[in-house]
Each structure stands twice: as structure tokens, then as C-alpha cells.
Amino acid sequence: MNTFDGGEFTMSVFGRLVPVMVGLAVLPLVSAPAAVAAPVQACSEEPRELPVNEFTDYREMVRELGRLERVSKGRVAVEEAGRSNHGRVIHRATVGTGPKVFVVSSEIHGNEKTGTDALLRILDYLGTSESRDAERLRKTITFVAVPKLNPDGAELDRRGNDLSLAEVQQKFPQLKDRPPAWNYLSDVIQGDDYRKRPGFDVNRDFNPELNYVPRAEDFPGAPDQPGWFITPEARALRSVYVGLAKQRGKVPDVYVDLHHQGACVRQEGSNRLLDVGIDYPPLPDKFFEPGQKYAKYRDVYTKDESRQLAISGFTGMTSRGFVGARYPHAADRDLPGQARCSFALNGTGTVLFEVRGQTQTLGQQYREHFTRAVMAGLYNMLRDVSTGAVGDIDPEGFDLLPGTAESAARTLE
């Protein structure tokens, strides 16, 4: 349910009415110009047990997706994209019929949770609002959400999924006797003990060759090499991406990956604690030169399109009072195994959102504030893609956005 009441947009989320002020350009998501009251300027990177019950758990998400299907009268279609190692359905929710395809995923890391709440609210608005704005977006954009991509990790409230090396080798017997992939988590990481329940960092398991099948000689791999699609979560997102490409004869136009980062990251220059960092794919320019590792992707790689989209997201957040910045992006940073990098090498404009703080450092503190920040960025991108205004943005302007202070140790995405 959503209604306008005295300039306020009200959404029902699991029976709770959430007031969200109407903002610029009929934005029914955040207030303008001020955001929610700014967080207290204090932080700690020390992992600790913190409450997370206000975030949407798996059961609540499934119930909310079912509600959205019903109340949207068919506008929101929910399908199974795959299943996790423990059999939890990975969902794909689609709203809109427009020619521009906009894909967003959340919780590829299970301790990075605000993206799921933001996606459910945007699906609610796009699926149930009768406003002219929502109608225009539905006609111009096909919005595809993959919320809580890593449901096993999300239920354990940890970064990695819940998958052992033995289970991977059972699925792919050609990997028997090979060392574990470099992104295998089997120790204590971010305060979580993987020694008895190991897993993988799913956001290192993607490969730009979308039909890739794991090869023994490619293991254990390295951060600057592609992944292997050995996790069911990566295969599920691949199936969404490939399925959309087959349906329309070209790859999706936009992919946004919603993440969290360190708790103490500040905006360079102002020294204010950050709300969201934003970035385009970390793929060094030098590797697109003839004879280099990405040369064959040179004509389809979407560096400029990704930077234009990133600027749009940044503008959406900061124009409504949130603190944004460029996420750390060294010229030699090379991570082709990330979903956003692999999809960018296929011709999709891709953007990273990095909300400040993960559950082991902030818990659910500032949940509403950060959720609204993500919604503001996504909405502005939707609007600019819908109108075509994103194409008028100067991509070189990305490097002029404020950076992040103390950034060297914050590149965890």
C-alpha cells in the first residue's frame, strides 16, 4: 500500500507504515533537501555482536514479495532465479515493461543488508503507485531486482555463503584434488568463524565469459583473474542476466550492486562520516590496449556509461542531503571476478553502491537513514535512464567527485 498524505509518501512494509517525504521531481522516497537526521559522528571497526532484527530477514522478504505480487495486480512478477546451497529460493522480481533494462542485486554479502530494504520499497512504489511518475517509469524501464542474493549468508549474518569445498567438488568433480579457490573462507573473518561452516565470497565468482565451465587448471586463481561460477548464487545472477539478454537480444542496460564498507570511512575534505560511496568497475585502462588481457572487450566495455550512471546515483543522494563520495579506485585495481566487472565487460553499465558500516560494526544503527540514501541514488538513476538524461552527463566528472579519507583499508566490496 502507498498513499500521499500531506506531502508524505507512506509505504506498508510487513505491516509497518514507513513515512517517506516526497522530494524533488516527485521523488516519493526521501526528503529534500534534508535527509533523515544525520548519524552521530562516531564509529568503530571492531567486530562485535549487534542487533540486526530490524533488517528484513529471509522469511519476511518472501512474504513481502508475495504481498507485492498480490497488491500490484500483476505489475510485480516474482520468479525463482535459482536456489542457494541450502535450498533457499533466490528471487527475481520484475516490474515495468520498458525497453531499458535496469538490474539491481542486494546482499551478495550477507552482512550488508540495507540494499534489500531499499529494493523492496522501490518495488512497492513502482508496482502499486498510480502516479504519473511511476507510470512513466514502468513504460520506459524494465526494473529487475534480485534481493538477498546470498540468503544463506544473510541468515547467518556473515559475508560469505554457506558452502564447503567438498560440496563444490561434488558438483564439479573435475576440481577434485585441486586447491580451494582463493576466495574460499575457512578462518575467522570480520568476526565470523568459518572454520566449521566454510563458505565463499560470492562477489569474486563471476566470469565475463558467461558460458564458462570450471576448469581444474584455473584453480586456485587470484584476485586479478576471473571467477568460475562455482557458487549457486553467482550462477543464479548469471541466469537472470543471460535470460534478459536472450529475451531482448542485447544485454541489460544497467546493473547496480548494493554493498557496505567500513564503518569509519569519511568524505575527503569535509571529514564527515560517509553515507554511501559509489564507483564504476575496477578494470585498469592499460589492460584494454592491444595484446593485453582485456583487449577483446575493448569495444564493448562500458567505462564511460558506468561513470555516467555513477554520477547520477551520487547526485541523487547528495542533492537530498546525504554524504556521498567516490569509492576508492586506484588506477591498477583489477577485480574481474566481481559481478559488476564481468557484466561491464559484456556491455552493461555497472555501478557499485557502498553504504558505510556492516552489521558487525554498526548493526542496524542508521538503517533507515542508509536505506533512504540508497533509494535516493537508485531513484535518480532510474529517472535519468528513463528520460535519457544520463547520456548527457560528462563521464570525466566522476573524477571530480569528492573522494574518501582513510580509504586504503576500505576496499572490501
C-alpha positions as CSV (number, residue, x, y, z in Angstrom):
1,M,0.0,0.0,0.0
2,N,1.2,3.5,-0.7
3,T,-0.6,6.8,-0.3
4,F,0.2,10.5,-0.4
5,D,-0.7,12.3,2.8
6,G,0.3,15.9,3.3
7,G,3.3,15.6,1.1
8,E,4.3,12.3,2.7
9,F,4.6,9.0,0.9
10,T,3.6,6.1,3.1
11,M,4.6,2.5,2.4
12,S,3.5,-0.6,4.2
13,V,6.4,-2.9,4.8
14,F,5.5,-6.0,6.7
15,G,2.6,-4.3,8.3
16,R,4.7,-1.3,9.4
17,L,3.8,2.1,8.0
18,V,7.0,3.8,6.9
19,P,6.7,7.6,6.2
20,V,9.0,8.9,3.5
21,M,8.9,12.5,2.5
22,V,8.2,13.5,-1.1
23,G,11.2,15.2,-2.6
24,L,12.4,16.8,-5.9
25,A,11.0,15.7,-9.2
26,V,8.1,13.9,-7.5
27,L,10.6,11.7,-5.7
28,P,8.5,9.6,-3.3
29,L,11.4,8.2,-1.5
30,V,13.4,10.8,0.6
31,S,13.0,14.3,1.8
32,A,14.5,17.3,0.0
33,P,16.8,19.0,0.6
34,A,17.5,17.5,4.1
35,A,17.9,13.7,4.6
36,V,17.0,11.9,7.8
37,A,18.8,13.3,10.9
38,A,22.5,12.8,10.3
39,P,24.2,10.0,12.2
40,V,26.2,10.8,15.2
41,Q,29.8,11.2,14.2
42,A,31.3,8.2,15.9
43,C,32.4,4.8,14.7
44,S,34.4,1.7,15.4
45,E,35.8,-1.0,13.1
46,E,35.9,-3.6,15.9
47,P,33.7,-6.6,15.1
48,R,31.0,-7.3,17.8
49,E,27.6,-8.8,18.2
50,L,25.0,-6.2,17.4
51,P,21.2,-6.4,16.9
52,V,20.0,-6.8,13.3
53,N,16.4,-7.7,13.8
54,E,15.1,-4.5,12.2
55,F,16.5,-5.6,8.9
56,T,14.4,-7.8,6.6
57,D,15.1,-11.5,7.1
58,Y,14.6,-14.2,4.5
59,R,11.1,-15.2,5.7
60,E,9.9,-11.6,5.8
61,M,11.3,-10.9,2.4
62,V,9.5,-13.9,0.9
63,R,6.2,-12.7,2.5
64,E,6.7,-9.2,1.2
65,L,7.4,-10.3,-2.3
66,G,4.2,-12.4,-2.2
67,R,2.3,-9.3,-1.0
68,L,3.7,-7.2,-3.7
69,E,2.6,-9.7,-6.4
70,R,-0.9,-9.6,-5.0
71,V,-1.4,-5.8,-4.4
72,S,0.3,-4.8,-7.6
73,K,-2.3,-6.7,-9.6
74,G,0.3,-8.4,-11.8
75,R,2.7,-5.5,-12.2
76,V,5.3,-7.1,-10.0
77,A,6.2,-10.6,-11.1
78,V,8.3,-12.8,-8.8
79,E,10.1,-15.8,-10.2
80,E,12.8,-18.2,-9.0
81,A,16.2,-17.4,-10.3
82,G,18.0,-20.3,-8.5
83,R,18.5,-21.8,-5.1
84,S,21.2,-21.5,-2.5
85,N,23.3,-24.4,-1.3
86,H,20.7,-24.9,1.5
87,G,17.7,-24.8,-0.8
88,R,16.5,-21.2,-0.2
89,V,15.0,-19.7,-3.3
90,I,16.9,-16.8,-4.9
91,H,14.2,-14.5,-6.2
92,R,13.9,-12.3,-9.3
93,A,11.2,-9.6,-9.0
94,T,10.3,-7.7,-12.2
95,V,8.2,-4.6,-12.7
96,G,7.8,-2.5,-15.8
97,T,7.8,-3.3,-19.5
98,G,10.1,-0.6,-20.8
99,P,12.9,-1.1,-23.3
100,K,15.7,-0.1,-20.9
101,V,16.5,-3.0,-18.5
102,F,17.8,-2.0,-15.1
103,V,19.0,-4.8,-12.8
104,V,19.9,-4.4,-9.1
105,S,21.1,-7.0,-6.6
106,S,21.5,-6.8,-2.9
107,E,23.1,-8.9,-0.1
108,I,25.6,-10.7,-2.2
109,H,27.4,-10.4,1.1
110,G,25.0,-11.4,3.9
111,N,26.2,-8.8,6.4
112,E,25.4,-5.9,4.0
113,K,21.7,-5.5,4.4
114,T,20.2,-2.1,3.6
115,G,20.0,-2.8,-0.1
116,T,17.3,-5.4,0.4
117,D,15.1,-3.0,2.3
118,A,15.6,-0.3,-0.4
119,L,14.7,-2.7,-3.2
120,L,11.5,-3.8,-1.5
121,R,10.4,-0.2,-1.1
122,I,11.2,0.7,-4.7
123,L,9.3,-2.4,-5.9
124,D,6.4,-1.3,-3.8
125,Y,6.4,2.1,-5.3
126,L,6.8,1.0,-8.9
127,G,4.3,-1.8,-8.6
128,T,1.5,-0.1,-6.7
129,S,1.7,3.7,-7.3
130,E,-0.8,5.2,-9.8
131,S,1.2,8.4,-10.1
132,R,2.2,9.7,-13.5
133,D,5.9,9.3,-12.4
134,A,5.5,5.6,-11.6
135,E,3.6,5.0,-14.8
136,R,6.3,6.7,-16.9
137,L,9.0,4.6,-15.2
138,R,7.0,1.4,-15.9
139,K,6.6,2.3,-19.5
140,T,10.3,3.2,-20.1
141,I,12.1,0.7,-17.8
142,T,12.0,-2.9,-17.0
143,F,13.2,-3.0,-13.4
144,V,14.6,-6.3,-12.2
145,A,15.5,-6.8,-8.5
146,V,17.4,-9.7,-7.1
147,P,17.1,-9.0,-3.4
148,K,19.1,-11.0,-0.9
149,L,21.2,-12.8,-3.5
150,N,23.1,-14.7,-0.8
151,P,20.2,-15.9,1.5
152,D,22.3,-18.5,3.4
153,G,24.9,-15.9,4.3
154,A,22.2,-13.4,5.1
155,E,20.5,-15.7,7.6
156,L,23.9,-16.4,9.2
157,D,24.6,-12.6,9.1
158,R,28.0,-13.0,7.5
159,R,29.8,-12.1,4.4
160,G,30.3,-15.5,2.7
161,N,27.8,-18.1,1.7
162,D,27.4,-21.5,3.4
163,L,29.2,-23.9,1.0
164,S,32.1,-26.3,1.6
165,L,34.9,-27.1,-0.7
166,A,33.8,-30.8,-0.7
167,E,30.3,-29.7,-1.9
168,V,31.9,-27.7,-4.7
169,Q,34.0,-30.7,-5.7
170,Q,30.9,-32.9,-5.7
171,K,29.2,-30.5,-8.0
172,F,32.3,-30.2,-10.2
173,P,34.3,-33.4,-10.0
174,Q,36.9,-32.0,-12.3
175,L,38.1,-29.9,-9.3
176,K,38.9,-32.9,-7.1
177,D,42.4,-32.7,-5.7
178,R,42.7,-29.0,-6.8
179,P,43.5,-26.4,-4.1
180,P,40.5,-24.3,-3.0
181,A,39.6,-21.2,-4.8
182,W,41.4,-18.2,-3.4
183,N,38.0,-16.7,-2.2
184,Y,37.3,-19.7,0.0
185,L,36.6,-18.5,3.5
186,S,37.6,-21.1,6.2
187,D,39.0,-19.0,9.0
188,V,37.8,-16.1,11.3
189,I,36.9,-13.2,9.1
190,Q,35.1,-9.9,10.1
191,G,34.4,-11.6,13.5
192,D,32.7,-14.6,11.9
193,D,34.1,-18.1,12.4
194,Y,34.1,-20.1,9.1
195,R,36.2,-23.0,10.4
196,K,33.2,-25.2,11.0
197,R,30.9,-23.7,8.4
198,P,33.1,-22.5,5.5
199,G,31.9,-20.5,2.5
200,F,32.9,-18.4,-0.5
201,D,33.0,-14.7,-1.2
202,V,30.4,-14.8,-3.9
203,N,31.4,-11.5,-5.3
204,R,34.6,-13.0,-6.7
205,D,33.0,-15.9,-8.5
206,F,32.0,-14.2,-11.8
207,N,33.5,-14.5,-15.2
208,P,33.0,-12.3,-18.3
209,E,32.7,-15.5,-20.4
210,L,29.2,-16.2,-19.4
211,N,29.2,-19.8,-20.6
212,Y,32.3,-20.6,-18.7
213,V,32.5,-24.1,-17.1
214,P,35.1,-24.5,-14.2
215,R,38.4,-25.9,-15.3
216,A,40.9,-27.5,-13.0
217,E,43.8,-25.5,-14.3
218,D,42.1,-22.3,-13.3
219,F,42.3,-23.0,-9.6
220,P,43.1,-21.6,-7.1
221,G,43.0,-18.4,-9.2
222,A,43.8,-14.9,-7.9
223,P,42.0,-11.6,-7.3
224,D,43.1,-10.2,-10.7
225,Q,41.7,-13.2,-12.5
226,P,38.1,-14.1,-13.3
227,G,35.9,-16.3,-11.2
228,W,34.4,-19.7,-12.1
229,F,30.6,-19.7,-11.3
230,I,31.2,-22.4,-8.7
231,T,28.6,-20.8,-6.2
232,P,24.9,-21.3,-6.8
233,E,24.4,-17.6,-6.0
234,A,26.7,-16.5,-8.9
235,R,25.0,-18.9,-11.2
236,A,21.6,-17.6,-10.3
237,L,22.6,-14.0,-11.1
238,R,24.2,-15.2,-14.3
239,S,20.9,-16.9,-15.3
240,V,19.0,-13.6,-14.7
241,Y,21.5,-11.7,-16.8
242,V,21.7,-14.2,-19.6
243,G,17.9,-14.7,-19.6
244,L,17.3,-11.0,-20.0
245,A,19.9,-10.8,-22.8
246,K,18.2,-13.6,-24.7
247,Q,14.7,-12.1,-24.3
248,R,15.6,-8.7,-25.7
249,G,18.6,-9.6,-28.0
250,K,21.0,-7.5,-26.0
251,V,22.5,-7.3,-22.5
252,P,20.8,-5.3,-19.8
253,D,21.5,-1.6,-19.9
254,V,22.3,-1.2,-16.2
255,Y,23.5,-3.3,-13.3
256,V,23.8,-2.0,-9.8
257,D,25.4,-4.0,-7.0
258,L,24.4,-2.8,-3.4
259,H,27.1,-3.3,-0.8
260,H,28.5,-2.0,2.5
261,Q,32.0,-1.0,3.5
262,G,34.0,0.1,6.6
263,A,32.2,1.9,9.4
264,C,34.7,4.8,9.8
265,V,35.0,6.0,6.2
266,R,34.9,9.8,5.8
267,Q,34.3,12.1,2.9
268,E,37.6,13.6,1.8
269,G,37.8,17.3,2.5
270,S,34.8,17.6,4.8
271,N,35.9,14.8,7.2
272,R,32.2,13.9,7.6
273,L,31.3,10.2,8.0
274,L,30.1,8.9,4.7
275,D,26.7,7.6,3.9
276,V,27.4,5.9,0.5
277,G,30.4,5.6,-1.7
278,I,29.9,5.0,-5.4
279,D,32.1,3.5,-8.1
280,Y,32.5,2.2,-11.7
281,P,34.2,-1.1,-12.5
282,P,37.9,-1.5,-11.3
283,L,39.4,-2.6,-14.6
284,P,42.7,-0.8,-15.4
285,D,42.7,1.1,-18.7
286,K,46.1,-0.3,-19.6
287,F,44.7,-3.8,-19.9
288,F,42.4,-2.8,-22.8
289,E,45.4,-2.0,-25.1
290,P,46.2,-4.4,-27.9
291,G,47.7,-7.6,-26.7
292,Q,46.6,-7.0,-23.1
293,K,44.2,-9.2,-21.0
294,Y,41.0,-7.3,-21.8
295,A,41.8,-6.2,-25.4
296,K,39.0,-8.4,-26.8
297,Y,36.5,-6.5,-24.7
298,R,37.7,-3.0,-25.7
299,D,34.7,-2.2,-28.0
300,V,32.0,-3.3,-25.6
301,Y,33.4,-2.3,-22.2
302,T,31.2,0.4,-20.6
303,K,33.6,2.6,-18.7
304,D,32.0,5.9,-19.7
305,E,28.4,4.6,-19.3
306,S,29.2,3.3,-15.9
307,R,30.7,6.6,-14.8
308,Q,27.7,8.5,-16.1
309,L,25.4,6.2,-14.1
310,A,27.6,6.6,-11.0
311,I,27.4,10.4,-11.2
312,S,23.6,10.1,-11.5
313,G,23.5,8.0,-8.3
314,F,25.8,10.3,-6.5
315,T,23.8,13.3,-7.5
316,G,20.5,11.7,-6.4
317,M,21.9,11.1,-2.9
318,T,23.9,14.3,-2.3
319,S,21.2,16.6,-3.7
320,R,18.9,15.3,-0.9
321,G,21.3,15.8,1.9
322,F,23.2,12.5,2.1
323,V,27.0,12.4,2.2
324,G,28.5,10.7,-0.9
325,A,31.9,10.1,-2.3
326,R,33.9,8.2,-4.9
327,Y,34.7,4.7,-3.6
328,P,38.5,4.0,-3.6
329,H,39.5,3.2,-7.2
330,A,43.3,3.0,-7.7
331,A,44.4,3.0,-11.4
332,D,45.8,-0.5,-11.0
333,R,42.8,-2.0,-9.2
334,D,41.8,-5.1,-11.1
335,L,38.9,-7.3,-10.0
336,P,37.3,-9.1,-13.0
337,G,35.7,-11.7,-10.8
338,Q,33.2,-9.2,-9.4
339,A,29.7,-9.3,-10.9
340,R,29.9,-5.6,-11.9
341,C,33.2,-6.1,-13.7
342,S,32.1,-9.2,-15.6
343,F,28.9,-7.6,-16.7
344,A,30.7,-4.4,-17.8
345,L,33.0,-6.4,-20.0
346,N,29.8,-7.7,-21.7
347,G,28.5,-4.2,-22.4
348,T,26.3,-3.3,-19.4
349,G,26.8,0.0,-17.5
350,T,27.5,-1.1,-13.9
351,V,27.7,0.8,-10.6
352,L,28.7,-0.1,-7.1
353,F,27.0,1.4,-4.0
354,E,29.0,1.1,-0.8
355,V,27.0,2.0,2.3
356,R,29.1,2.9,5.4
357,G,29.3,0.1,8.0
358,Q,28.5,-3.6,8.0
359,T,26.4,-5.4,10.6
360,Q,29.4,-6.5,12.7
361,T,30.4,-2.8,13.1
362,L,27.1,-0.9,13.1
363,G,24.4,-3.5,13.4
364,Q,21.0,-1.9,12.5
365,Q,22.1,1.5,13.6
366,Y,21.2,4.2,11.0
367,R,19.3,1.5,9.0
368,E,16.5,3.9,7.9
369,H,19.0,6.7,7.1
370,F,21.1,4.5,4.9
371,T,18.1,2.8,3.3
372,R,16.8,6.2,2.2
373,A,20.2,7.2,0.9
374,V,20.3,4.1,-1.4
375,M,16.8,4.7,-2.5
376,A,17.6,8.3,-3.4
377,G,20.6,7.2,-5.5
378,L,18.7,4.4,-7.3
379,Y,15.7,6.6,-8.0
380,N,17.7,9.3,-9.6
381,M,19.4,6.7,-11.8
382,L,16.0,5.3,-12.8
383,R,14.8,8.8,-13.7
384,D,17.9,9.7,-15.7
385,V,17.9,6.4,-17.5
386,S,14.2,6.7,-18.2
387,T,14.5,10.2,-19.7
388,G,17.8,9.6,-21.4
389,A,19.4,12.4,-19.3
390,V,22.1,10.0,-18.1
391,G,23.7,10.2,-21.6
392,D,24.2,14.0,-21.2
393,I,26.4,13.6,-18.1
394,D,30.1,14.2,-18.7
395,P,31.8,10.9,-17.5
396,E,35.0,12.8,-16.8
397,G,33.1,14.5,-14.0
398,F,33.4,11.3,-11.9
399,D,37.0,12.1,-11.0
400,L,35.9,15.5,-9.7
401,L,33.6,14.0,-7.1
402,P,34.9,14.1,-3.5
403,G,37.0,11.0,-2.6
404,T,37.1,9.1,0.7
405,A,39.6,9.7,3.5
406,E,41.4,6.7,5.1
407,S,40.4,4.7,2.0
408,A,43.3,2.3,1.8
409,A,41.8,-0.4,4.1
410,R,38.2,0.0,3.0
411,T,38.2,-1.8,-0.3
412,L,36.3,-4.9,0.9
413,E,33.4,-5.0,-1.7
